[in-house]
Amino acid sequence: MFQRLRWLIFGSPVPTYHEHLKRLDNPRALAVFSPDALSSIAYSNQEIFLGLAIAGGTALSLSFPIAIAIAGLLVILSLSYYQTIQGYPTGGGSYIVAKTNLGTYFGLVAAAALLIDYLLAAAVSLSAAVAAIGSVFPVFWQYRVPTALVLLALITVINLRGIHETGNILSIPVYGFIISFLVLITIGVFRLGRGDLAAIGYADVPGTESLSFFLILHAFSTGCTALTGIEAISNGVPTFYPPETKNAGKTLIYMALIMAILFLGSVGLTQSLGVIPQAQETILSALAREIFGRGAFHLIIQITTMGILVVAANTSFAGFPRVLSILARERFLPRQFLALGDRLVFNNGIIFLALICGFLIFLFDADTHQLVPLFAVGAFLAFFLSQTGMVFHWFRARDRRWQLKAFLNGLGAVVIGITLIVVGVTKFMNGAWITFLLIFILVVVFGKIKNHYDEVSEELTLQKLPPSLKPHNQPRIVIPVSSVHRGVIEAVRYAKSISDTLIAVYVEIEPGTAAPLTKKWREWFPDIPIEIIPSPYRSFIGPFLERLDEIDARYHDAQLAAVLIPEFIPAKWWQGFLHNQTAWSLKLALLYRRRGMGYQRMIIDVPIHLKH
């Protein structure tokens, strides 16, 4: 029943040889990889407004010029990542590019920055989605955290079903958002040109602070959150249908073009119409209300905005697990992140992302204004390292038109580097320092995990095999017994088939129980010695382990030692609570107890399956 329910929710397992069929055509790929970039206008526009509003109407009149500067940066980034797609057709994520061309340390910094960016992108998108629907139905403001968590659970299940199904499902909200906002911008521009809407600007808006260069830079840096997600396509080139690089490049161009139109159009109309959001309302809701009034189309705009913001988290779900798997393959993260699930997706990475994202939503009360200061720093650091690495890549490759390619990536690196400094300085005290600290901690953790795996490989290597690992004779077997029954007879029969040296051990917890057991043991196994251990404090594990050490010391050899444990397996799960689980506790204690002199002590489990 559980298996059927699991298949109903997540889909039936997909064989490995079907992996090549789970590719994406361009329309589906745009739906999978573009929501983060496209949806960013829902909060970047708002952050520009909030950053400038404190200086009044004079500052707010700079909204569109700032948007043009961000759009120019978008063009440079798009051209740069187009080159990355051509240079790394197997997936040119920031980690791969930086590690290959700049070295392992810079690669790990890029990976840490990108992972943090993905986490925050998912949390910000889902929080902004709740704000979008709350602008129409204010009741959601009161329950924004549980609502965001429900949306997170939904997007998690969708991604666990697999990337092909994800593209199908996400196409509806993505293209619904694109169409509805193109209609919004077109009608807004048409009505503004015809004179139906008055172009009043922000001339009469009062301010509480004077306009300063730092304030402009701060608004620019918060608006740069619009550029996050632009790298997603270069990370997922292998998921496209062949020819992968050509299709990925086309999709990147389409995404950048659509994003520029939506971003500039919405910011331009917002400034021209002097749109000011009310309490518990987003700026895009206020813009739609200004153009259409509170009617059906205003509701459609908010629903499609919520939809794109929900699926924007999908960019993180598409990229985050893939980066984890790459790091795990190179032993910088636990190997569990490398495993593909039933649906040919990285289940462990998806679930891990969902848990951390849920924690961030709860911690920051699903408030985008609290989350945004931590945002974008990681993305731009990864952008900078990736584009700098691409410059070195083209200088080494020196293929056709490599000078032009190096120039484009070099231009991207310079512009992004300047932007990173601006973003880092202006947001540092508002929370960006947390991002820098987390990046440092992650790089240290990556190194520790890598060192552990390297040390394990060194210990397990077959080169220069130590004497303790040379072929052994028969093992010496110690059998803990609590009574003489059929299960013990089966265990002893197996032990005799692999060794001639058997020792039984009985821990006498209740005084007087050793004598009858010893008598019965000698009746059944006269050739196997049994040792009695009094336990005045009624403990089993401690006295038994001490006797094991005494037996090892008594023999003074390197003979392989083993503990053979007879263990009852009840017929029904609830019957396990009726037994004391001594065998399980003993196995756990033996597993983590180190034997002296470097010799191995094996654990042999003999299950005794009960019928009733």
C-alpha positions as CSV (number, residue, x, y, z in Angstrom):
1,M,0.0,0.0,0.0
2,F,2.8,2.4,0.9
3,Q,4.6,1.6,-2.4
4,R,1.4,2.3,-4.4
5,L,0.9,5.6,-2.6
6,R,4.5,6.6,-3.2
7,W,4.2,5.8,-6.9
8,L,1.0,7.8,-7.1
9,I,2.6,10.9,-5.7
10,F,6.1,10.7,-7.2
11,G,5.6,8.4,-10.2
12,S,6.8,4.9,-10.9
13,P,10.5,4.2,-11.1
14,V,12.3,4.9,-14.3
15,P,15.1,2.6,-15.6
16,T,18.6,4.1,-15.9
17,Y,18.7,3.5,-19.7
18,H,15.8,5.9,-20.1
19,E,17.9,8.8,-18.8
20,H,18.6,10.1,-22.3
21,L,14.8,10.3,-22.9
22,K,14.4,12.7,-20.0
23,R,15.8,15.6,-22.0
24,L,14.2,19.0,-22.5
25,D,13.2,20.7,-25.6
26,N,13.6,24.5,-25.7
27,P,10.0,25.5,-24.5
28,R,10.2,23.1,-21.6
29,A,13.8,24.1,-20.8
30,L,12.7,27.8,-20.7
31,A,10.0,26.8,-18.2
32,V,12.5,24.9,-16.0
33,F,15.5,27.2,-16.1
34,S,14.0,30.7,-16.5
35,P,11.5,31.3,-13.7
36,D,14.2,32.6,-11.2
37,A,15.4,35.2,-13.7
38,L,12.0,36.1,-15.0
39,S,10.2,36.3,-11.7
40,S,12.9,38.5,-10.1
41,I,11.1,41.6,-11.4
42,A,8.5,40.9,-8.8
43,Y,10.9,41.8,-6.0
44,S,13.8,43.7,-7.7
45,N,11.4,46.4,-8.8
46,Q,10.1,46.6,-5.3
47,E,13.6,46.7,-3.8
48,I,14.6,49.6,-6.1
49,F,11.5,51.5,-5.0
50,L,12.1,50.9,-1.3
51,G,15.8,51.8,-1.6
52,L,15.0,55.2,-3.2
53,A,11.7,56.1,-1.5
54,I,13.4,57.4,1.6
55,A,14.9,60.2,-0.4
56,G,11.6,61.2,-2.0
57,G,10.5,61.9,-5.5
58,T,13.8,63.2,-6.8
59,A,15.4,59.8,-5.9
60,L,12.5,57.8,-7.3
61,S,12.9,59.5,-10.6
62,L,16.1,57.5,-10.9
63,S,14.3,54.1,-10.9
64,F,14.3,53.8,-14.7
65,P,17.9,54.8,-15.2
66,I,18.9,52.3,-12.6
67,A,16.8,49.7,-14.4
68,I,18.6,50.5,-17.7
69,A,22.0,50.0,-16.0
70,I,20.8,46.7,-14.7
71,A,19.5,45.7,-18.1
72,G,22.9,46.6,-19.6
73,L,24.5,44.3,-17.1
74,L,22.0,41.6,-18.1
75,V,23.2,41.9,-21.7
76,I,26.8,41.6,-20.7
77,L,26.0,38.6,-18.4
78,S,24.0,36.9,-21.1
79,L,26.8,37.2,-23.7
80,S,29.3,36.0,-21.1
81,Y,27.3,32.9,-20.2
82,Y,26.6,32.2,-23.9
83,Q,30.4,31.8,-24.2
84,T,30.4,29.5,-21.1
85,I,27.8,27.3,-22.8
86,Q,30.1,27.0,-25.9
87,G,33.2,26.3,-23.8
88,Y,31.6,23.8,-21.4
89,P,28.9,21.8,-23.3
90,T,28.8,19.2,-20.5
91,G,27.6,21.8,-18.0
92,G,29.7,24.9,-17.3
93,G,28.6,25.7,-13.8
94,S,30.6,28.2,-11.8
95,Y,32.3,25.5,-9.8
96,I,33.6,23.6,-12.8
97,V,34.8,26.7,-14.7
98,A,36.5,28.2,-11.6
99,K,38.1,24.9,-10.5
100,T,39.4,24.0,-13.9
101,N,40.9,27.4,-14.7
102,L,41.6,29.1,-11.4
103,G,42.2,26.2,-9.1
104,T,40.4,24.0,-6.5
105,Y,40.2,26.7,-3.8
106,F,38.5,29.3,-6.1
107,G,36.2,26.5,-7.4
108,L,35.0,25.7,-3.9
109,V,34.4,29.4,-3.2
110,A,32.3,29.5,-6.3
111,A,30.4,26.4,-5.4
112,A,29.7,27.6,-1.8
113,A,28.5,31.0,-3.2
114,L,26.3,29.3,-5.8
115,L,24.7,26.9,-3.2
116,I,23.9,29.8,-0.9
117,D,22.4,31.7,-3.8
118,Y,20.2,28.8,-4.8
119,L,19.0,28.5,-1.2
120,L,18.1,32.1,-0.8
121,A,16.6,32.3,-4.3
122,A,14.1,29.6,-3.4
123,A,13.3,31.2,0.0
124,V,12.9,34.7,-1.6
125,S,10.8,33.5,-4.5
126,L,8.3,31.6,-2.3
127,S,8.1,34.4,0.2
128,A,7.4,36.9,-2.7
129,A,4.8,34.5,-4.0
130,V,2.8,34.8,-0.8
131,A,3.2,38.5,-0.9
132,A,1.8,38.6,-4.4
133,I,-1.4,36.7,-3.5
134,G,-1.6,38.5,-0.2
135,S,-1.9,41.8,-2.2
136,V,-5.3,40.5,-3.5
137,F,-6.3,38.4,-0.5
138,P,-4.9,40.2,2.6
139,V,-5.7,37.2,4.8
140,F,-2.6,35.4,3.5
141,W,-0.4,38.1,5.1
142,Q,-1.3,36.7,8.5
143,Y,-0.5,33.1,7.4
144,R,2.4,33.8,5.1
145,V,4.8,31.4,6.7
146,P,2.6,28.3,6.6
147,T,1.4,29.3,3.1
148,A,5.0,29.5,1.9
149,L,5.8,26.1,3.4
150,V,2.8,24.5,1.7
151,L,4.0,26.0,-1.6
152,L,7.5,24.7,-0.9
153,A,6.1,21.2,-0.3
154,L,4.3,21.4,-3.6
155,I,7.3,22.4,-5.6
156,T,9.4,19.7,-3.9
157,V,6.9,16.9,-4.9
158,I,6.8,18.2,-8.5
159,N,10.6,18.0,-8.7
160,L,10.8,14.6,-7.1
161,R,8.6,13.4,-10.0
162,G,11.4,14.1,-12.5
163,I,12.7,16.9,-14.8
164,H,10.6,16.0,-17.8
165,E,7.4,16.1,-15.8
166,T,8.6,19.3,-14.1
167,G,9.0,21.0,-17.5
168,N,5.4,20.0,-18.5
169,I,3.9,21.2,-15.2
170,L,5.9,24.5,-15.0
171,S,5.1,25.5,-18.5
172,I,1.7,26.7,-17.6
173,P,2.6,29.3,-14.9
174,V,5.8,30.4,-16.7
175,Y,4.1,31.2,-20.0
176,G,1.0,32.5,-18.3
177,F,3.2,35.0,-16.5
178,I,5.0,36.0,-19.7
179,I,1.8,36.5,-21.6
180,S,-0.1,38.4,-18.9
181,F,2.8,40.8,-18.2
182,L,3.4,41.5,-21.9
183,V,-0.3,42.3,-22.1
184,L,0.0,44.5,-19.0
185,I,3.0,46.4,-20.4
186,T,1.5,46.8,-23.9
187,I,-1.8,48.1,-22.6
188,G,-0.1,50.3,-20.1
189,V,2.2,51.9,-22.7
190,F,-0.8,52.2,-25.1
191,R,-3.0,53.9,-22.5
192,L,-0.2,56.2,-21.4
193,G,0.5,57.2,-25.0
194,R,-3.2,57.8,-25.7
195,G,-3.5,60.0,-22.6
196,D,-5.9,57.6,-20.7
197,L,-3.3,57.5,-17.9
198,A,-1.5,60.5,-16.5
199,A,2.3,60.5,-16.4
200,I,2.7,62.2,-13.0
201,G,6.0,60.6,-11.9
202,Y,7.2,61.0,-8.3
203,A,7.6,64.7,-8.1
204,D,5.4,65.2,-5.0
205,V,6.6,62.3,-2.9
206,P,8.3,63.5,0.3
207,G,11.5,62.0,1.6
208,T,13.1,61.6,5.0
209,E,16.7,61.5,3.8
210,S,18.8,63.4,1.3
211,L,19.8,61.8,-2.0
212,S,23.4,60.5,-2.0
213,F,25.6,58.5,-4.2
214,F,25.7,55.7,-1.7
215,L,21.8,55.6,-1.7
216,I,21.9,55.3,-5.5
217,L,24.4,52.5,-5.3
218,H,22.3,50.7,-2.6
219,A,19.2,50.9,-4.8
220,F,21.3,49.5,-7.7
221,S,22.6,46.7,-5.6
222,T,19.2,45.6,-4.4
223,G,17.8,45.8,-8.0
224,C,20.6,43.5,-9.1
225,T,18.7,40.7,-7.6
226,A,16.9,40.8,-11.0
227,L,20.0,39.1,-12.5
228,T,20.1,36.0,-10.3
229,G,19.2,32.8,-12.2
230,I,20.9,34.0,-15.4
231,E,23.5,31.2,-15.0
232,A,21.0,28.4,-14.6
233,I,21.0,27.4,-18.3
234,S,24.8,27.1,-18.5
235,N,24.7,24.7,-15.5
236,G,22.1,22.5,-17.2
237,V,23.3,22.1,-20.8
238,P,23.3,18.3,-20.6
239,T,19.6,18.3,-20.0
240,F,18.8,19.8,-23.4
241,Y,18.0,17.8,-26.6
242,P,20.9,17.5,-29.0
243,P,22.6,19.7,-30.2
244,E,22.8,20.7,-26.6
245,T,25.0,23.8,-26.9
246,K,22.9,25.2,-29.7
247,N,19.6,24.7,-28.0
248,A,20.9,26.0,-24.6
249,G,22.3,29.1,-26.3
250,K,19.0,29.9,-28.0
251,T,17.1,29.4,-24.8
252,L,19.5,31.7,-22.9
253,I,19.0,34.5,-25.6
254,Y,15.2,34.1,-25.4
255,M,15.2,34.2,-21.6
256,A,17.4,37.4,-21.5
257,L,15.3,39.1,-24.1
258,I,12.0,38.4,-22.4
259,M,13.4,39.4,-19.0
260,A,14.8,42.7,-20.3
261,I,11.4,43.6,-21.8
262,L,9.4,42.7,-18.7
263,F,11.9,44.4,-16.3
264,L,12.3,47.7,-18.2
265,G,8.6,47.8,-19.1
266,S,7.4,47.3,-15.5
267,V,9.9,49.7,-14.0
268,G,9.3,52.3,-16.7
269,L,5.5,52.2,-16.2
270,T,5.9,52.3,-12.4
271,Q,8.0,55.5,-12.6
272,S,5.9,57.1,-15.3
273,L,2.6,56.6,-13.5
274,G,4.1,57.4,-10.0
275,V,2.9,54.1,-8.7
276,I,3.1,53.8,-4.9
277,P,2.1,50.5,-3.2
278,Q,-0.2,50.6,-0.2
279,A,0.2,48.7,3.0
280,Q,0.4,44.9,2.4
281,E,0.6,45.4,-1.3
282,T,3.4,44.8,-3.7
283,I,4.5,47.4,-6.3
284,L,3.5,45.1,-9.2
285,S,0.0,44.8,-7.7
286,A,-0.2,48.6,-7.4
287,L,0.9,48.9,-11.1
288,A,-1.7,46.4,-12.3
289,R,-4.4,48.2,-10.1
290,E,-3.4,51.5,-11.6
291,I,-3.8,50.2,-15.2
292,F,-6.8,47.9,-14.9
293,G,-8.4,48.8,-11.6
294,R,-9.5,46.1,-9.1
295,G,-11.0,43.7,-11.6
296,A,-10.5,40.3,-13.2
297,F,-7.2,41.2,-14.9
298,H,-5.7,42.6,-11.7
299,L,-6.5,39.2,-10.2
300,I,-5.0,37.3,-13.2
301,I,-1.8,39.4,-12.9
302,Q,-1.4,38.5,-9.2
303,I,-2.2,34.8,-9.7
304,T,0.3,34.5,-12.6
305,T,2.9,36.5,-10.5
306,M,2.4,34.1,-7.6
307,G,2.7,31.2,-10.0
308,I,6.0,32.3,-11.5
309,L,7.4,33.0,-8.1
310,V,6.5,29.6,-6.9
311,V,8.0,27.9,-9.8
312,A,11.0,30.3,-9.7
313,A,12.1,28.2,-6.8
314,N,12.4,25.4,-9.4
315,T,15.6,27.0,-10.7
316,S,17.1,26.2,-7.4
317,F,15.6,22.7,-7.4
318,A,17.1,22.1,-10.8
319,G,20.6,23.6,-10.0
320,F,21.2,23.0,-6.3
321,P,21.1,19.2,-6.4
322,R,23.3,19.1,-9.5
323,V,26.0,21.2,-7.9
324,L,25.8,18.9,-4.8
325,S,26.2,15.9,-7.0
326,I,29.3,17.3,-8.7
327,L,30.9,18.2,-5.3
328,A,30.0,14.7,-4.0
329,R,31.6,13.1,-7.1
330,E,34.8,14.9,-6.3
331,R,34.5,13.9,-2.6
332,F,33.9,17.4,-1.2
333,L,30.4,16.4,0.0
334,P,28.8,13.1,1.3
335,R,28.3,10.5,-1.4
336,Q,24.6,10.4,-0.7
337,F,24.2,13.5,-2.8
338,L,25.5,11.6,-5.8
339,A,22.7,9.0,-5.9
340,L,19.9,9.2,-8.5
341,G,16.5,8.3,-7.2
342,D,13.7,6.3,-8.8
343,R,12.8,9.1,-11.1
344,L,16.3,9.8,-12.3
345,V,16.6,13.0,-10.1
346,F,18.9,13.7,-7.2
347,N,16.4,13.0,-4.4
348,N,18.7,13.6,-1.5
349,G,19.7,17.0,-2.9
350,I,16.1,18.0,-3.5
351,I,15.0,17.0,0.0
352,F,18.0,18.7,1.6
353,L,17.2,22.0,-0.3
354,A,13.6,21.8,0.8
355,L,14.5,21.4,4.5
356,I,17.0,24.3,4.5
357,C,14.7,26.5,2.5
358,G,11.8,25.8,4.9
359,F,14.1,26.7,7.8
360,L,15.0,30.1,6.2
361,I,11.3,30.9,5.5
362,F,10.5,30.2,9.1
363,L,13.5,32.1,10.5
364,F,12.9,35.2,8.4
365,D,9.1,35.1,8.7
366,A,8.7,34.8,4.9
367,D,9.7,38.4,4.5
368,T,11.5,39.2,1.3
369,H,12.8,42.5,2.6
370,Q,14.7,40.6,5.3
371,L,16.0,37.9,2.9
372,V,17.1,40.1,0.0
373,P,20.2,41.7,1.8
374,L,21.6,38.2,2.0
375,F,20.7,37.6,-1.6
376,A,22.8,38.3,-4.7
377,V,26.2,38.4,-3.0
378,G,26.6,34.7,-3.5
379,A,25.3,34.9,-7.1
380,F,27.7,37.7,-8.1
381,L,30.7,36.1,-6.5
382,A,30.0,32.9,-8.4
383,F,29.4,35.0,-11.6
384,F,32.8,36.8,-11.2
385,L,34.8,33.6,-10.6
386,S,33.1,31.9,-13.5
387,Q,33.7,34.7,-16.0
388,T,37.3,35.2,-14.8
389,G,37.9,31.5,-15.3
390,M,36.4,31.6,-18.8
391,V,39.0,34.3,-19.7
392,F,41.8,31.8,-18.8
393,H,40.0,29.1,-20.6
394,W,40.0,30.9,-23.9
395,F,43.6,31.9,-23.5
396,R,44.5,28.2,-23.2
397,A,42.1,26.9,-25.9
398,R,43.0,29.6,-28.5
399,D,40.3,28.2,-30.9
400,R,38.5,30.2,-33.6
401,R,37.8,33.8,-32.5
402,W,39.2,33.2,-29.1
403,Q,40.2,36.8,-28.7
404,L,36.6,38.0,-29.1
405,K,35.3,35.3,-26.7
406,A,38.0,36.2,-24.1
407,F,37.0,39.9,-24.5
408,L,33.4,39.2,-23.8
409,N,34.1,37.1,-20.8
410,G,36.7,39.6,-19.6
411,L,34.2,42.4,-19.9
412,G,31.7,40.4,-18.0
413,A,34.3,39.7,-15.2
414,V,35.1,43.4,-14.9
415,V,31.5,44.6,-14.8
416,I,30.5,41.9,-12.5
417,G,33.5,42.5,-10.2
418,I,32.6,46.1,-9.9
419,T,29.0,45.2,-9.2
420,L,30.1,42.6,-6.6
421,I,32.0,45.3,-4.8
422,V,29.0,47.6,-4.8
423,V,26.7,44.9,-3.6
424,G,29.1,43.7,-1.0
425,V,29.8,47.2,0.5
426,T,26.2,48.5,0.4
427,K,24.7,45.3,1.8
428,F,27.4,44.3,4.2
429,M,25.9,45.6,7.4
430,N,22.4,44.7,6.3
431,G,23.2,41.0,6.3
432,A,25.7,40.4,3.5
433,W,28.4,39.6,6.1
434,I,26.4,36.5,7.0
435,T,26.7,35.3,3.4
436,F,30.5,35.9,3.3
437,L,30.8,34.0,6.7
438,L,28.8,31.1,5.4
439,I,30.9,30.8,2.2
440,F,34.0,30.6,4.4
441,I,32.5,28.0,6.6
442,L,31.3,25.9,3.6
443,V,34.8,26.0,2.0
444,V,36.3,24.7,5.3
445,V,33.6,22.0,5.5
446,F,34.4,20.9,1.9
447,G,38.0,20.6,2.8
448,K,37.3,18.5,5.9
449,I,35.1,16.1,4.0
450,K,37.7,15.8,1.2
451,N,40.4,15.0,3.8
452,H,38.3,12.4,5.4
453,Y,37.6,10.6,2.2
454,D,41.3,10.8,1.2
455,E,42.3,9.4,4.5
456,V,39.8,6.5,4.2
457,S,41.2,5.7,0.7
458,E,44.7,5.7,2.0
459,E,43.8,3.3,4.8
460,L,41.9,1.0,2.4
461,T,44.5,0.9,-0.4
462,L,45.9,-2.5,-1.4
463,Q,49.4,-1.1,-1.9
464,K,51.9,-2.0,0.8
465,L,49.4,-4.3,2.5
466,P,50.1,-4.3,6.2
467,P,50.7,-7.7,8.0
468,S,47.3,-7.4,9.8
469,L,45.6,-7.6,6.4
470,K,47.5,-10.7,5.1
471,P,45.3,-13.8,4.6
472,H,44.1,-15.3,7.9
473,N,43.5,-18.8,9.1
474,Q,40.1,-19.7,10.5
475,P,38.6,-17.0,12.7
476,R,38.2,-17.3,16.4
477,I,34.5,-17.0,17.2
478,V,32.9,-15.8,20.4
479,I,29.2,-16.5,20.8
480,P,27.2,-14.6,23.5
481,V,24.4,-16.8,24.8
482,S,21.4,-16.1,27.1
483,S,19.9,-19.6,27.0
484,V,20.1,-22.8,25.0
485,H,17.4,-23.0,22.3
486,R,16.9,-23.9,18.6
487,G,18.2,-20.5,17.4
488,V,21.5,-21.0,19.3
489,I,21.9,-24.5,17.9
490,E,21.6,-23.1,14.3
491,A,24.1,-20.4,15.2
492,V,26.6,-22.9,16.6
493,R,26.1,-25.1,13.6
494,Y,27.1,-22.2,11.3
495,A,30.0,-21.2,13.5
496,K,31.4,-24.8,13.3
497,S,31.3,-24.7,9.5
498,I,33.8,-21.8,9.4
499,S,36.0,-22.3,12.5
500,D,37.3,-24.8,14.9
501,T,37.9,-22.3,17.6
502,L,34.6,-21.4,19.4
503,I,34.1,-19.8,22.8
504,A,30.7,-19.3,24.4
505,V,30.2,-16.4,26.8
506,Y,27.3,-16.0,29.3
507,V,26.9,-12.8,31.4
508,E,25.2,-13.8,34.7
509,I,22.9,-10.8,35.4
510,E,20.7,-12.7,37.9
511,P,22.7,-14.7,40.5
512,G,22.2,-18.5,40.3
513,T,21.2,-18.6,36.6
514,A,24.7,-19.7,35.4
515,A,24.7,-23.2,36.9
516,P,21.7,-24.6,35.1
517,L,22.6,-23.0,31.8
518,T,26.2,-24.3,32.0
519,K,24.8,-27.8,32.6
520,K,22.5,-27.7,29.6
521,W,25.2,-26.2,27.4
522,R,27.6,-29.0,28.2
523,E,24.9,-31.5,27.3
524,W,24.5,-30.1,23.9
525,F,28.0,-28.8,23.1
526,P,30.5,-30.7,25.2
527,D,33.4,-29.7,22.9
528,I,32.8,-25.9,23.1
529,P,34.0,-24.1,26.2
530,I,31.6,-21.6,27.9
531,E,32.9,-18.8,30.1
532,I,30.7,-17.3,32.9
533,I,31.0,-13.6,33.7
534,P,29.3,-12.4,36.9
535,S,27.7,-8.9,36.5
536,P,27.0,-7.4,39.9
537,Y,25.6,-4.2,38.4
538,R,23.3,-6.1,36.1
539,S,25.0,-4.9,32.9
540,F,25.5,-7.0,29.8
541,I,27.4,-4.9,27.2
542,G,30.2,-3.7,29.4
543,P,31.2,-7.0,31.0
544,F,30.9,-8.8,27.7
545,L,33.2,-6.3,25.9
546,E,35.8,-6.5,28.7
547,R,35.9,-10.3,28.3
548,L,36.4,-10.0,24.6
549,D,39.5,-7.9,25.2
550,E,40.7,-10.5,27.8
551,I,40.2,-13.3,25.2
552,D,42.2,-11.3,22.6
553,A,45.0,-10.7,25.1
554,R,45.0,-14.4,26.1
555,Y,45.7,-15.6,22.6
556,H,48.5,-13.2,21.7
557,D,48.1,-13.6,18.0
558,A,46.8,-11.8,14.9
559,Q,44.0,-14.3,14.4
560,L,40.9,-12.8,13.0
561,A,38.3,-12.5,15.8
562,A,34.6,-12.6,15.3
563,V,31.5,-12.3,17.5
564,L,28.6,-14.4,16.3
565,I,25.2,-13.0,17.5
566,P,22.0,-15.0,17.3
567,E,19.1,-12.5,16.9
568,F,15.4,-13.0,17.0
569,I,13.4,-11.5,14.1
570,P,9.7,-11.3,15.1
571,A,7.0,-12.2,12.6
572,K,5.2,-8.8,13.0
573,W,6.8,-5.3,13.5
574,W,5.0,-4.6,16.7
575,Q,6.4,-7.7,18.3
576,G,9.8,-6.2,18.3
577,F,8.8,-4.0,21.2
578,L,8.2,-7.1,23.3
579,H,11.9,-8.0,23.2
580,N,14.8,-6.2,24.9
581,Q,16.9,-5.6,21.7
582,T,20.1,-6.8,23.4
583,A,21.5,-8.1,20.1
584,W,21.0,-4.7,18.4
585,S,22.7,-2.9,21.3
586,L,25.6,-5.3,21.2
587,K,26.1,-4.9,17.5
588,L,26.1,-1.1,17.9
589,A,28.6,-1.3,20.7
590,L,30.9,-3.6,18.7
591,L,30.6,-1.6,15.5
592,Y,32.2,1.5,17.1
593,R,34.6,-0.3,19.5
594,R,38.2,-0.4,18.3
595,R,40.1,-3.5,19.0
596,G,43.7,-3.2,20.2
597,M,46.8,-3.8,18.1
598,G,44.9,-2.8,14.9
599,Y,43.4,-6.2,14.5
600,Q,39.9,-6.6,13.1
601,R,36.9,-8.0,15.1
602,M,34.1,-9.1,12.8
603,I,30.4,-9.1,13.6
604,I,28.4,-12.1,12.3
605,D,24.6,-11.7,12.6
606,V,22.6,-14.9,12.5
607,P,18.9,-14.0,12.1
608,I,16.3,-16.3,13.6
609,H,13.0,-15.6,11.9
610,L,10.0,-16.4,14.1
611,K,6.8,-17.7,12.5
612,H,4.4,-16.4,15.1
